[in-house]
């Protein structure tokens, strides 16, 4: 299977290689900046790390770097744009592919729900700024987390703005949407502009007392402040980096993947890590970290001081526009993963059914939207963010291990991009991702175990009996080719 030449499916056309390093860096930044910086920062600082959330962002960025380099090698080996699921199915077998694909559902589906909850908070703050207040019972989750992992009822009924956003976005995706390069650039410009404006305006007004102590003393509970809190926050704010894999997905459209992919991944991760560290420093320096566990922490922090309060409405507008676009991209990606898994026989064929008029996977989009609506309407930001992080981290661990397996089992496979120092980078990627997972709470691990068990049951009951041969195979490096 893997010794055959790489081929594109019958009737399909090779992607045009038009993307240079600047395009790929912009693509990565546009995909990364979202709810993580606008929402998760406040929760992580208030609950786990305090001002030291700056260190948490740095550590998570390093982990993403190692996983991203492994991801890039996978992307360059398969001649199609796709996800880690597609790569694993062609190289490591359907069971590993199922595990990665099933956990990527958490990245995209729970990620979309998380972003929608964050969007709801900024939307509500924006409505209040123009004199309209949404009823609390209809604008927040009926369940909340008290302390580290205790679930309590809030008295609310549903997070209606988040539900409506997902419903509207799902409808748009069914009818069909063309995400042009100009639209992406516009979204990147809006989000980057808001983040940079907050940093430039806020830095001169940081209150040193708010940053002392930089690492608050541990409360006596593992994960609540102190160094264990810093590492616990790292696993939570890993959510802020989800999206960098969009760079590797564009491998077949890069003009020079050997050079441009690492530039795109490293460049976007470097820029976003620097921005994340700066904005978390500003936000915790302007507002006491204990007050930031809200759905709109950046705009709330700006409201703390008269000198920065004028910026709060602009933050809300930028977050409302920017986060809505992220929900669209995540739901789009999720429906396409369902589509790919159905084409491989791992899911029922109706997931690959194309609407005769709109030419979109309508049923998969509807199913994705329904589950996202349920999650966004009922679950709080805390649970959703940790679910996304642990599911994606599990998938990244599998990707890093898979690269090492392929180096042994198929050393002559053609690799337009080769992970540098792979026997150091990949194990470090595994170790750091597992390290971040360890500091997530036990109940999050239990949810992951339940989620994995459900997925395995579906695979055993349906997927393994209907799986088809991979549509993509690996091309051998010519004799004498570089195998370093």
Buried (B, 14 or more C-beta within 10 A) or exposed (E): EBEEEBEBEEEEEEBEBEBBBEBBBBBBBBBBBBBBBBBBBBBBBBBBBBBBBBBBBBBBBBBBBBBBBBBBBBBBBBBBBBBBBBBBBBBBEBBBBBBBBBBBBBBBBBBBBBBBBBBBBBBBBBBEBEEEEBEEEEBBBBBBBEEBBEEEEEEBBBBBBBBBBBBBBBEBBBEEBEEEEEEBBBBBEBBBEBBEBBBEBBBEBBBEEBBEEEBBEBEEEBBBBBEBBBBBBBBBBBBBBBBBBBBBBBBBBBBBBEEBBBBBBBBBBBBBBBBBBBBBBBBBBBBBBEBBBBBBBBBBBBBBBEEBEEBBBBBBBBBBBBBBBBBBBBBBBBBBBBBBBBBBBBBBEEBBBEBEEBEBBBBBBBBBBEBBBEBBBBBBBBBBBBBBBBBBBBBBBBBBBBBBEBBEEBEBBBBBBBBEEBEEBBBBBBBBBBBBBEBBBEBBBEBBEEBBEEBBEBBEEBBEEEBEEBBBBBBBBEEEEEEE
